[in-house]
Amino acid sequence: MAGVREHYASGSWMVKEGRAEEFITRWKSWLTTSAQNVPGFGSATLIRDIYNPNHFISYSDWEDPKIRDRWKNSPEFSEGMAKVRELTDDFSGGDYVVAVRV
């Protein structure tokens, strides 16, 4: 399939009690300002756990892992990540490739 992305970055976020709306705003601002104009960036999505509204999962798709890694090493990424992490109790992230698509 043409245009299908195979490279991803993802995060699991546990947001501090009472800070979820601020987290959503900061996350959106961070991704909008740091990645939207990076060639090779597809899109980013933030989903919220319906049973634990302080738990979020984010993922973004990338044309190439080298482009994703350059973004992750940029000052814009670091500054935005720091602002978002201030609102969390826990975070884990990683880089992924598609294993199977149905």
Backbone torsions as a table, in degrees:
resi	resn	phi	psi	omega
1	MET	NA	122.9	178.9
2	ALA	-69.6	140.6	176.4
3	GLY	82.9	-2.2	179.6
4	VAL	-79.0	129.1	-179.0
5	ARG	-85.1	145.9	-179.0
6	GLU	-117.9	-10.0	-173.9
7	HIS	-116.8	134.9	-174.5
8	TYR	-137.0	155.3	165.0
9	ALA	-120.5	143.8	-178.1
10	SER	-145.6	154.9	177.2
11	GLY	-143.9	149.3	173.2
12	SER	-116.1	122.1	-171.4
13	TRP	-119.4	128.0	170.6
14	MET	-108.4	109.8	-173.2
15	VAL	-89.5	142.3	178.4
16	LYS	-60.1	144.4	179.4
17	GLU	-52.3	131.5	177.3
18	GLY	80.5	4.0	-175.7
19	ARG	-114.5	7.8	-173.4
20	ALA	-60.6	-45.2	-177.5
21	GLU	-66.7	-39.6	176.5
22	GLU	-65.5	-38.8	176.8
23	PHE	-59.2	-48.0	-179.7
24	ILE	-58.4	-45.7	-180.0
25	THR	-62.0	-46.7	-179.7
26	ARG	-66.1	-41.2	-179.2
27	TRP	-61.0	-47.2	-179.5
28	LYS	-61.8	-44.9	179.2
29	SER	-61.8	-44.1	180.0
30	TRP	-59.2	-50.9	-178.7
31	LEU	-68.2	-37.0	179.4
32	THR	-63.8	-43.7	-176.4
33	THR	-83.4	-28.6	-174.5
34	SER	-94.9	-25.8	-172.8
35	ALA	-119.5	-25.0	-172.7
36	GLN	-55.8	-32.6	-178.0
37	ASN	-103.2	16.4	177.8
38	VAL	-90.1	119.1	177.3
39	PRO	-59.6	132.7	-179.7
40	GLY	99.8	-11.1	174.3
41	PHE	-79.6	131.8	177.4
42	GLY	-91.4	-75.9	179.7
43	SER	-158.0	167.6	175.8
44	ALA	-131.2	144.2	-178.4
45	THR	-133.7	139.2	174.6
46	LEU	-119.6	121.4	177.9
47	ILE	-114.6	152.3	-174.3
48	ARG	-119.0	135.7	178.3
49	ASP	-68.5	123.5	-177.4
50	ILE	-73.7	-20.8	-179.9
51	TYR	-95.8	-20.9	176.0
52	ASN	-135.5	89.5	-172.9
53	PRO	-66.7	-2.3	173.8
54	ASN	-95.6	0.7	179.2
55	HIS	-106.0	127.6	180.0
56	PHE	-128.7	150.5	171.6
57	ILE	-122.4	134.1	176.2
58	SER	-120.0	151.1	172.6
59	TYR	-152.3	147.7	177.5
60	SER	-136.2	147.4	179.7
61	ASP	-109.6	146.4	-172.3
62	TRP	-134.9	144.5	177.5
63	GLU	-67.0	-35.1	-172.6
64	ASP	-149.5	138.1	-179.5
65	PRO	-65.1	-27.5	178.5
66	LYS	-66.5	-38.0	177.3
67	ILE	-66.1	-44.8	177.6
68	ARG	-58.5	-44.1	-178.6
69	ASP	-66.6	-37.3	175.8
70	ARG	-62.6	-42.6	177.5
71	TRP	-60.6	-45.2	-177.9
72	LYS	-66.8	-20.0	177.7
73	ASN	-98.1	5.5	-178.1
74	SER	-83.6	154.5	175.8
75	PRO	-60.9	-34.8	-179.8
76	GLU	-64.1	-40.7	177.1
77	PHE	-63.1	-50.7	-176.2
78	SER	-60.7	-44.8	-179.5
79	GLU	-64.0	-45.1	179.6
80	GLY	-66.4	-42.4	179.1
81	MET	-60.3	-42.1	179.8
82	ALA	-61.2	-42.4	-179.8
83	LYS	-65.9	-37.8	179.3
84	VAL	-72.8	-42.2	-178.8
85	ARG	-63.1	-26.6	177.2
86	GLU	-57.0	-25.7	-175.1
87	LEU	-95.8	6.2	-174.9
88	THR	-117.3	153.9	171.3
89	ASP	-93.0	-26.7	-177.4
90	ASP	-155.0	148.1	177.3
91	PHE	-150.0	139.2	167.5
92	SER	-138.9	141.1	-177.5
93	GLY	-140.7	167.5	178.4
94	GLY	-169.1	175.2	178.2
95	ASP	-115.4	142.7	-170.4
96	TYR	-139.7	159.1	169.5
97	VAL	-126.1	158.3	179.9
98	VAL	-68.2	131.2	175.1
99	ALA	-96.3	-39.6	177.2
100	VAL	-159.5	147.3	178.4
101	ARG	-127.8	130.3	-179.0
102	VAL	-112.8	NA	NA
